Amino acid sequence: MYKALPLRAKDLQYYKKELLKCREFNELNENLYDRYMKSSLFNKIQYRSGTRIICCHDDPVMILWSETRNYNVKMRSIVPLKLFAELKTEPLAQAMDAFLESLPLHLDIHQFEYTTIDNEENHILLTQMGFTYRKGLLRMKRKLDPPPQISREVEIKRFQIEDVKARVELQNQIFDNKYRVPLSVTDVLLEISKRTYIPELSFFLVEEDQYVGYGQINRQEDCYFLVNFGIAPDYRGKGRSRDFLNAILSRAKDLDIQEIYLDVNEDNFRAKELYLSSGFQEEKSTCTWLYYIK
C-alpha cells in the first residue's frame, strides 16, 4: 500500500544527502534542497505544498516535487530513496496515484510532465510508474561573446503586469495546438512570482502598436534559458524571429550574461535552423515523459 506524506522542514535535513544527489537519477532534476534554502517564506510554503515523500508500507521509496497548478503540471524532481535494484521490484504503478490523491483538492490536474536526460534506470522506473514517453528535446547553447549582430532594429517592449491578458492571448496564439492546455492569467501570475523570473528580460515584439511576438530569459539554477519565444502566426516568415531573438540576446549581454541555453523539440526543424544560424550549438538531447490522469 502506497501513501504520500507531506514534506516537513525537518525532512529536508533528514534527506539532505539524497536531495543533493538528485541529478544521479536525472541530470535535469531541480535541486529542491538548494532552492528551498535560498527562498522566501512564501516560496518555501509553495515548494512544500507540491512535494511528497512516497512510502510503501511505511518504507520511504522516493521524493516527488511538482508544481502546484492546474492542467499540465511540471514534475520538477524525482529523487529515489532506495537503490535501483530494490526500486525496480517495487509496485511503482501505485506511486503516482498516492501522490495525486495527496495534492490540494482544488487543483484540476490533467497530466504531469517530466523532462529527463534518458538513461537506463530512469527509463525503466518511469515506465513502471506509468509515465509515457512522448518526445525528445534538444538542448542548445549560445555564448554571448561575440555579441549578437542585429541586422535590423526592432521595437521591443518590456512585459508589465498590466499586459498580462495580452501576453496570455498572444502566447495561446503562438503555441496553439490540440495537445496544449491554454495558458491562463493565473499561470502567468504564478510564474512571475518565482525567483526564476527576470522582469528585465521579458519582452514583447511590437509592430504598429500591436504585440506580435513574445520571448523571455529565465534563470534556472546557475544558467539562463530562453523560454516562451515565438511570433504570432500572421507575422511569421519575414525574418522577424531572428531580429527579435537577437534583440533579446543583446539585452541579456547588457546585463553581463555570458551564455544562454534553450530547449527545442527535436522535430521542430524550422526552429532548430533559426537557432543554429543565430549562433546556438547543440548540447544534448532530452526526453519528455507524460503521466496522464485516468
N, C-alpha and C positions, 0 to 999 in steps of 0.2 A: 504493500500500500504506500503510495507516494503522497507527500504533503509538502507544502511550500511555506516556509517560515519567514516572517519579516526580518530584514537585516537591521540589527541594532548597532549603535555606535561602537559598543564593545566588541561586536563580532568582527568589525574591521581590523581591530588589533589582533584578535584571535586567529583570523585567516590572512593576516598581512603577508606572510611568506607566499601563500598560494596566489593571492591577488597580484603581488609584484611579479610573479612569473606567468602572468596571464597570456603573454604572447608566445609561450611554448605551444599552446594548443592552436592558436591562430595569431599570426603576426599582426592582424588588423584589430584585435581586441583592444578596446579602450581601457586605460588603466584607472579603474574605479578608485583605488586607494589614493593615488596621487591627486586625482581630480577632486575627490571628496575633501582631502586635507587643505586644498587651496581655495575652497569655495566658501561663499557666504552661507549664513544660516538657512536662508530661503532655498538655495540650491541644494544644500545638504539634505533638507527635508524632501525635496523633489527627487533626488537621487535614490534615497532610501525607499521612497514610495514605489519605485519601479524595480527594486532589487529583492530577490528572494533566495533563501538557502533551500535547495531541493533535497528532501530526505526520503529515503526508502526504509521503512520500518525503523524510523528514528536515526538512521545512519546517514550522515551528510554525504551527498553524492556530487553536487555541483552548485555553483552560484550563477544565477541568471540576472542580468541587468538590462533592462529595456527602457525606452522612452515611455512616458505616460501620456498617450494621446489617442485619438480615435483613428479608426480605419487602418491605414498601413503604418505599422509600428516598427521602428528600428530596434533590433536587438543589438545592444552596444557591446556586450561582452558575455561570453560563456566560459566559465572557469571550472574545470574539473577538480574535484577534491579527492579523487581516487586515481590510481594508476589505470592506464588504458586497458591492461589485461583484465582488471576487475570490472571496469565500466562496460566493456563490450558484452559482458554476460548479464548485465542488469536489464530489466524490462523498461527500457528508456522511453518507450512509446507513451507511458503514463506521465512522464515528467512535465510535458508542456500542458497537459490537462490540469495538473495540480497548480502550475504557475498561473495559468489563465484564471482559474477559479479564485485565486488569492488576490488578484488585482482589484482596484476600486470598481464597484458595481456600475458607476455611471459611464465607464468607458465603453465605447462601441467599436470593438476591435474586429477587423475583418481578416487581417493576416499579420504575421511577423516577418520581417526581412532581416537577414543576417549576411554580412559580407565577409568572405574569408580569402586568405591565400591557401589554396587547396593543398591538403596533404592527406596521407592515408588515414591517419587517426581521426581528424575532424570529419573527413568524408564518411567514414563508417558510422561514427557516433551521431552525426546529424541525420543520416538516413534512418538510423534506428529510432531517433527522436521523432520522426515523422516529417522532417523538412524535405522539400522537393527542390532539386537543382533547377534553376531557371535560365541563367545566362552568365556569360563571362564579362568582366570589366577589364579594361586596360588602364593601368596607372601610367601617367606621363608626367614629365618634369621639365621645367624650363628655368635656366639660370637667367637672372635679370642683368647680368653684366656680360656682354654689352647691353645697354638698354634697348627696349623695343623701338623700331623705326616706324614712325607714324607718317604714312604717305598722304593722308587726308585728314584734316581736323574734323572732329565730330562733336556735337553738343551732347554732353552728359550731365545728368543732374543727380545729386546725392539723394538717396531714399530718405524720406522723413515720415514720421508716424502718421501724418495726415494723408499720406499717399498709400496707406495700407490696402484700401479697397482696390485702388488702381493696380497695385502690384499683384494682388490676388487674381484679378481679371486677366491681366497680361500673362502671368505665368501659366494660368489654365489654358490660355490660347496657345502659348508656345509649346507646352508639353502635353497637349491633349492626345490621349489615346484610350482605347476601351479598357485597358488594364490598369490605368492610373486612377487613383482616388483623387478627386479635385481638391486643390489647396483651399483652405479656409482662412478667414481673418484670425481665428484663434491660433491656427498653426503658425502664422507669421509672428503674432504677438509672443507666442512661446519661444520661437526661435530667437527673436531679438533680445529676450531676457537672459540668454545664456552667455557665458564667458567666451564662447567660441565666436560670437558675432562681433564684427568690426564695423561700426557705423560709418567710419571714414572711407570704407572700401565697398560700399553697396550703392549701385548706380543704375539709373535708367538711361537708355539711349533715347534722345529726343529729336523729332523731326516735325517741323511746322506745328509746334506746341502739342504734339502727340507723343505719348510714350510708345515706342516701337520695339524696344529691347530691354532686357534686364540682365544683370550679372553682378556677382559679389565675390569677395575673397573672405574666407573664414579661417580662423585659427584652430588647428587640431593638434593637440599636444604641442610639439615644438615646430610644427610645419604649417604652411599656409596653402590653402586649397581654393582654386577657382570652382565655384558652385553656382547652380541655377542660371547658367549662362545660355542665352538664346535670343533669337529675333522673331518677332511676330510673323506668321506665315505670309501675309501680304507684302512683306518688306524683304523677303529673302532673295538671294541670288544676284545681288548687285554690289557685293564687296563690303556691305555694312558690318558683317560679322568680324572680319579681320580688323577693320578700323576701330570698332568698338572694343574688341579684345585688346588691341594694343593700347588704347586709351586707359583701360582698367589696369593693365600691367604697368604702364607708366606711372600711374598714381601709387601703385604698390612700391615701385622703385623709389618714388619721392619719400616714402616712409621708411626707407632703408631696408626693405625686404629683399633678400638676396636670391630666393628661388621660390617658384610656385609649382604646386602639384595639381593634378586633376584626374578624375576617373571618367572614362567614356566607354559606352558599350562597344565591345569588340566588333560587332557587326554594323556599327554606325560609321561607314566608310567616309561619308562626306565630312563628318565632324573630325575624324582622325586626320583626314587630308588637311583640313584647316589648321589643326594644332601642329602637325608636323611641319607644315610650311611656315608656321609662325614661330618656329624655334624650339618647340617641345620635342622631347625624346622619349621613346618608350622605356618604361622601367620594368614592370612586371604585370602579369595577368592576375585578376582576382575573380572570385566566384560569388554569385548571389544565390542564397537559399531562401525559400519561402515556406512558411508554415501557415497553411490555410485553416481558418476556424471552421470546424464542422458544423 
